[in-house]
Amino acid sequence: MVEEATEYVKTCLRAGPSDALIFCGSGATAAMKRLQEAMGIAVAGDLRERIVLAEEERWVVFVGPWEHHSNLLSWRQTTAEVVEIGVDRRSGMPDMEALEAQLGCMKRTNRRMLGSFSACSNVTGVICDTRGLARLLHQYGAFACFDFATRDTIYNDDIEEREDAGTPPIIQKIRAALAFRVKELVGYDLINLLESFYIESAMERLLPNPAIHLLGNLEPKRLAILSFLIFPSHVNTTTAANSKPLLTGKPFSGRFVAKLLNDLFGIQARGGCSCAGPYGHHLLAVDESFSHGIRSHIQKGYMGMKPGWTRVSFAYYMTKFEFEFILSAIEFIAAYGHRFLSVYAFDWATGDWSYDMKLPMMDCSVGMIKKIAEEKDFLGREKGTKIFAKYLKSARKIAISLPEKPLLPRRVPKNVDRNLIYFRI
C-alpha cells in the first residue's frame, strides 16, 4: 500500500522515472530542512557563528518576496548566503531583472547557487511564473526549488530509499495519496473553474466598496485567497491599484475583523501577517523606520502592535449561499464594524480582541445582548440557507443598538507611541 500510494502521488505530480519523491514530515518546513541537510548547509544554531567557510564554499540561496517564514528563516539559519529578491512594483511579481543581475554577479564567483521561491503567495493568492523563474535560474547554472504548499519535489541510485530509510511514514503516505485521489475524482478542471469563479466574483463585488482595500496586485491570476483591510465606513479613502490607500484614518486590526467574523457569523478567518513578514512590509507600505519602531515595542512586550490584515479563502466545495454569506459578512463589518470597538477589549501584550461584558454598553443593554445570543444558539440548530439571513439580521440589531463612536477613548499604555499604532483602536 505504501509503494502504491507513493507511485500514485508521483503520477499525479507527473514525475518521470528520473524524478524522486521524498516524504519529509510536517509541511514545507520539514521539506526545506531535508533539502538543507542534503546540501550540507544545515547546522545547529549555536554552531553557525563558529563555522568559518571560505566565501567560495558557501552556497548562495535566492528567495522571493512572497516567502512563508519556513522558506526564509530556515535558510537564514544555515551557512548559506541568502539573497532576497524584491517585488517588481509594476507587476507585483518577483523582480526578474533584479534576480538576473544577482545571478550574473554570483556566477562570476563560481559559487553554487539555488533559487527557492513560493509558487503562490499565501497572502494574496497571486501565482508565480515558476517556469520562467526555473529557466532563468538554470540559464545561470542555479538549481530551482519551489514551495507549492499554498498552490497545490542529490546523488544515489535509489534516492527515495536513502532519504526514506527506517520506518516509513506509512499512514502519512496513504493519506497523502487519498488527498490526491479526492482531487482527481472531483476533477482538477472543475476545482480550478469553481475557485476561479469565486475569487473573480469576490473581487468584482468588493472592489467598488471604498471601505474595503484588497491587498496585492489585482491583475495576475490568483488562487481563491483574499487578504484585505477594512476602514471605518465614515473614513474617506482613495484606493489605487497596487498602492496603499490614501487615508484620513486607520484600518481596523486584521485580528479585530477576524474576531467579528467569528463572533457574529461563525466564519473562520485569519488575522495577522500570515507568516509572511517581508511581503507584509511591502503590502502595508511599512518602511524601515516604522518597522524598527514596531519591533522596539514588541521587545517591550507589546506583541499587539504588529500590523496585519484579514484573510479568507473560498474552497471549491463551498456552496454559493455560503460564498454570498461570507461576502455579506465582510460588507457588514465595513459598514458597522466601528460600532463594535466600544464593546471589545484589546490586549496590547497579545493582540487578542475579546468581547468584554464589563465595558460600558451605552444604549445596548446586557439583557439585549444575552437575548440575541440565545437566538443565535437556537439558529445554530437550524438547517438550510435561511440561517444566514437571520445571522445578518441579528448582527444588524446589535450594531444599530451600539453608538456610532465610543464615548470613552481606549486606554493606551504610557510607553506606547501612538504614531506607531497602525490600526484603529
C-alpha positions in Angstrom: 0.0 0.0 0.0 2.8 2.4 0.8 4.5 1.8 -2.5 1.2 2.1 -4.4 0.5 5.4 -2.6 3.9 6.7 -3.5 3.6 5.8 -7.1 0.1 7.3 -7.3 1.3 10.6 -5.9 4.2 10.6 -8.3 1.8 10.0 -11.2 -0.4 12.9 -10.1 2.7 15.2 -10.0 3.7 13.9 -13.5 7.0 12.7 -12.1 9.2 10.7 -14.6 11.5 7.7 -14.0 14.4 10.0 -13.1 12.4 12.0 -10.5 12.3 11.2 -6.8 9.5 11.8 -4.3 10.5 12.2 -0.7 8.0 12.4 2.1 9.6 14.7 4.7 7.2 15.1 7.6 5.0 18.1 8.5 4.6 20.6 5.7 7.0 22.7 3.8 9.2 23.4 6.8 10.3 19.8 7.1 10.9 19.7 3.3 13.2 22.7 3.5 15.1 21.2 6.4 15.6 17.9 4.4 16.9 19.9 1.4 19.2 21.9 3.5 20.6 18.7 5.1 21.2 17.2 1.6 23.0 20.4 0.6 25.2 20.1 3.7 24.4 23.6 5.0 22.2 22.8 7.9 23.9 23.4 11.3 22.8 23.9 14.9 22.1 27.5 15.8 24.8 27.7 18.4 27.4 26.3 16.0 26.6 28.5 13.0 28.6 31.5 14.2 31.6 29.4 14.9 31.8 27.8 11.5 34.3 29.6 9.2 33.9 28.9 5.5 35.7 30.4 2.6 33.5 32.6 0.5 33.6 30.3 -2.5 32.5 27.4 -0.3 29.2 29.0 0.7 26.0 28.3 -1.2 24.1 31.3 -2.5 20.3 31.0 -2.0 17.9 33.3 -3.7 14.5 33.7 -2.1 11.5 35.6 -3.4 9.3 38.4 -1.9 6.3 36.2 -1.0 8.1 33.6 1.1 6.4 32.0 4.1 8.8 32.1 7.0 9.5 28.4 6.5 11.2 29.3 3.2 13.0 32.3 4.6 14.0 31.9 8.2 15.2 28.3 7.7 17.7 29.5 5.0 19.0 32.3 7.2 19.8 29.7 9.9 22.1 27.8 7.5 25.7 28.5 6.4 24.3 29.8 3.0 24.3 33.4 1.9 20.7 34.4 1.5 19.8 37.0 -1.2 16.3 38.3 -1.1 14.7 39.3 -4.4 12.1 42.1 -4.1 8.8 42.8 -5.8 8.6 44.3 -9.2 6.3 47.3 -8.4 4.9 47.3 -11.9 3.7 43.8 -11.9 3.6 42.8 -8.2 5.6 39.7 -9.2 9.2 38.7 -8.2 11.6 41.1 -9.8 13.2 39.1 -12.6 15.6 41.9 -13.6 17.0 42.1 -10.1 17.3 38.3 -10.0 19.1 38.1 -13.3 21.5 40.8 -12.1 22.3 39.0 -8.9 22.7 35.6 -10.8 25.2 37.2 -13.2 27.1 38.7 -10.3 27.3 35.5 -8.3 28.1 33.3 -11.3 31.4 35.1 -11.8 32.4 33.8 -8.3 31.8 30.2 -9.3 29.7 29.6 -6.2 26.9 27.0 -6.0 23.5 28.7 -6.4 19.9 27.7 -5.7 16.7 29.6 -6.0 13.9 28.8 -3.5 10.7 30.6 -4.4 7.0 30.3 -3.4 4.8 29.1 -6.3 2.0 31.2 -5.0 1.6 33.8 -2.3 -0.3 32.5 0.7 -1.4 36.1 1.4 -2.8 37.3 -1.9 -3.1 34.1 -3.9 -1.1 35.6 -6.8 0.5 32.8 -8.8 4.2 32.9 -9.7 5.6 32.1 -13.2 7.6 29.1 -12.0 8.6 28.0 -15.5 10.1 31.5 -16.2 11.9 31.5 -12.9 13.3 28.0 -13.5 14.5 28.9 -17.0 16.3 32.0 -15.7 17.9 30.1 -12.8 19.0 27.2 -15.0 20.4 29.7 -17.5 23.0 30.8 -14.9 23.6 27.3 -13.6 21.5 27.6 -10.4 19.2 24.9 -9.0 15.5 25.7 -8.9 13.3 24.9 -5.9 9.6 25.8 -5.5 7.3 25.8 -2.4 3.9 24.5 -3.7 2.4 24.3 -0.2 0.0 27.1 -1.0 -0.6 26.3 -4.6 -1.2 22.6 -4.7 9.5 17.8 -5.4 21.4 14.5 -4.7 23.4 11.5 -5.6 22.2 8.0 -5.1 20.9 5.2 -7.4 17.8 5.0 -5.2 17.5 8.4 -3.6 14.0 7.6 -2.3 15.2 4.6 -0.3 18.2 6.6 1.1 16.1 9.6 2.2 13.2 7.4 3.5 15.3 5.0 5.5 14.0 3.4 8.6 10.3 3.0 9.4 8.5 4.9 6.6 5.6 7.3 7.4 3.0 4.7 6.3 -0.2 6.4 7.4 1.0 9.8 6.1 1.8 8.4 2.6 -1.5 6.7 2.3 -3.4 9.8 3.5 -1.4 12.0 1.0 -2.4 9.6 -1.8 -6.0 9.7 -0.7 -6.0 13.5 -0.8 -4.7 13.4 -4.4 -7.4 10.7 -5.2 -10.2 13.0 -4.0 -8.8 15.8 -6.1 -8.7 13.5 -9.1 -12.2 12.3 -8.5 -13.6 15.8 -8.2 -11.7 16.9 -11.3 -8.8 19.3 -11.5 -10.5 21.4 -14.1 -13.7 21.6 -12.1 -11.8 22.7 -8.9 -10.0 25.4 -10.9 -13.2 26.6 -12.5 -15.1 26.9 -9.2 -12.3 28.6 -7.3 -11.6 31.0 -10.2 -15.3 31.9 -10.3 -15.3 32.6 -6.5 -12.2 34.8 -6.4 -13.2 36.7 -9.5 -16.7 37.2 -8.2 -15.5 38.3 -4.8 -13.1 40.9 -6.2 -15.7 42.2 -8.6 -18.2 42.7 -5.7 -15.8 44.0 -3.0 -13.5 46.3 -5.1 -16.1 49.1 -5.6 -16.5 49.3 -1.8 -14.4 52.3 -0.7 -14.1 50.9 2.9 -12.5 47.6 1.7 -9.0 47.5 0.4 -7.9 44.3 -1.3 -4.2 43.6 -0.9 -1.7 42.7 -3.7 -1.7 43.1 -7.5 -5.2 42.7 -8.8 -4.3 41.9 -12.4 -2.4 38.5 -12.3 -4.2 35.2 -12.0 -5.0 34.3 -8.4 -6.0 31.4 -6.3 -9.2 31.7 -4.2 -7.3 33.6 -1.4 -8.3 37.1 -0.4 -6.5 39.3 2.1 -7.9 42.7 2.8 -8.1 45.7 5.1 -11.3 47.4 6.3 -11.5 51.1 7.1 -14.3 52.6 9.1 -17.2 53.5 6.8 -17.1 57.1 7.8 -13.4 57.5 7.0 -12.7 58.7 3.5 -10.3 56.5 1.5 -8.9 56.7 -2.0 -7.7 53.4 -3.4 -5.4 52.8 -6.3 -4.2 49.6 -7.9 -1.0 48.2 -6.3 -0.7 51.0 -3.8 -1.7 51.7 -0.2 -4.9 53.7 0.2 -4.6 57.4 0.8 -6.2 57.7 4.2 -7.6 60.2 6.6 -7.9 57.4 9.2 -6.6 54.0 10.1 -7.9 50.5 9.2 -9.3 48.0 11.7 -6.9 45.5 13.1 -6.9 42.4 10.9 -7.5 40.3 14.1 -10.4 42.5 15.1 -12.1 41.9 11.8 -11.4 38.1 12.1 -12.9 38.2 15.6 -16.1 39.9 14.4 -16.5 37.4 11.6 -16.3 34.6 14.1 -18.4 36.1 16.9 -21.2 37.5 14.8 -21.3 35.0 11.9 -19.3 31.9 12.8 -16.9 32.5 9.9 -13.4 31.4 10.5 -10.8 33.8 9.0 -7.2 34.5 9.8 -6.0 37.9 11.2 -2.3 38.9 11.2 0.5 38.7 8.8 0.1 35.1 7.7 3.8 34.2 8.5 4.8 36.4 5.5 6.6 39.3 7.2 8.8 40.7 4.4 5.9 40.6 1.9 3.7 42.2 4.6 6.1 45.2 4.8 5.6 45.7 1.0 1.8 45.3 1.1 1.2 47.6 4.1 3.9 50.1 2.9 5.8 49.7 6.2 9.2 51.4 5.8 12.4 50.6 7.7 11.9 53.3 10.4 8.3 52.3 11.1 9.3 48.6 11.2 12.1 49.3 13.7 9.6 51.2 15.9 7.2 48.3 15.9 10.0 45.9 16.7 11.1 48.0 19.7 7.5 47.9 21.1 7.4 44.1 20.6 10.6 43.8 22.6 8.9 45.7 25.4 6.2 43.1 25.4 3.6 44.7 23.2 3.0 42.0 20.6 -0.3 43.6 19.8 1.4 46.4 17.9 2.1 44.1 14.9 0.2 45.3 11.8 -1.7 42.8 9.7 -4.7 42.0 7.6 -7.6 39.6 7.4 -7.5 36.6 5.1 -10.3 34.4 3.9 -10.3 31.6 1.2 -13.1 30.1 -0.9 -12.9 26.4 -1.3 -14.3 24.6 -4.4 -16.8 22.7 -2.2 -18.3 25.8 -0.8 -22.0 26.4 -1.7 -23.0 29.6 -3.5 -25.0 30.5 -0.4 -22.0 30.2 1.9 -20.0 32.3 -0.5 -22.6 35.0 -0.6 -22.8 34.9 3.2 -19.1 35.4 3.7 -19.1 38.4 1.3 -22.2 39.9 3.1 -20.4 39.5 6.4 -17.4 41.4 5.2 -19.6 44.1 3.8 -21.4 44.3 7.1 -18.2 44.8 9.0 -17.2 47.5 6.5 -20.4 49.3 7.3 -20.8 48.7 11.0 -17.5 47.4 12.4 -16.6 50.7 14.0 -19.6 50.4 16.3 -18.2 47.2 17.9 -15.0 48.8 19.0 -16.8 50.1 22.1 -17.7 46.5 23.3 -14.4 44.8 22.6 -11.3 44.8 24.8 -7.8 44.8 23.2 -4.9 43.0 24.8 -1.7 45.0 24.0 0.5 42.1 25.1 -1.0 39.5 22.7 -3.0 41.4 20.1 -6.2 39.5 21.0 -9.6 41.1 20.9 -12.3 39.9 23.2 -15.9 40.8 23.9 -16.0 42.3 27.4 -19.3 42.5 29.2 -17.7 44.9 31.7 -17.2 47.6 29.2 -19.7 50.5 29.1 -22.7 49.2 27.0 -24.2 52.7 26.2 -27.7 52.2 24.8 -27.1 48.5 24.3 -28.3 46.6 27.4 -26.6 43.4 28.6 -30.1 41.8 28.5 -30.4 42.5 24.8 -27.0 41.0 24.0 -27.9 37.9 26.0 -31.3 37.6 24.3 -29.7 37.8 20.8 -27.0 35.3 21.9 -29.8 32.9 22.9 -31.4 33.5 19.5 -28.1 32.7 17.7 -27.7 29.5 19.7 -31.2 28.4 18.5 -30.3 29.4 15.0 -27.2 27.3 15.1 -29.5 24.2 15.2 -31.4 25.3 12.1 -30.6 23.9 8.7 -30.7 25.5 5.3 -29.8 28.9 3.9 -32.4 30.8 6.0 -29.9 30.8 8.9 -27.5 33.1 7.0 -30.1 35.9 6.6 -31.1 35.5 10.3 -27.4 35.8 11.4 -27.1 39.0 9.4 -30.4 40.3 10.9 -29.2 39.6 14.5 -25.8 41.2 13.9 -27.6 44.3 12.5 -29.8 44.5 15.6 -26.7 44.6 17.8 -24.9 47.2 15.6 -27.8 49.6 15.5 -28.0 49.5 19.3 -24.4 50.5 19.7 -23.1 54.1 19.5 -21.6 55.4 16.3 -18.4 56.3 18.2 -17.2 55.1 21.7 -17.9 57.7 24.4 -14.7 56.7 26.2 -11.3 56.6 24.4 -9.4 53.3 24.7 -6.5 53.5 27.2 -3.1 53.3 25.6 -0.1 52.3 27.7 2.2 55.2 28.6 5.2 53.8 26.8 3.4 53.1 23.5 4.0 55.6 20.7 0.5 56.4 19.3 2.1 57.2 15.9 3.2 53.6 15.6 -0.3 52.2 16.1 -1.1 51.0 12.6 -4.8 50.2 13.1 -7.8 51.8 14.7 -8.4 51.1 18.4 
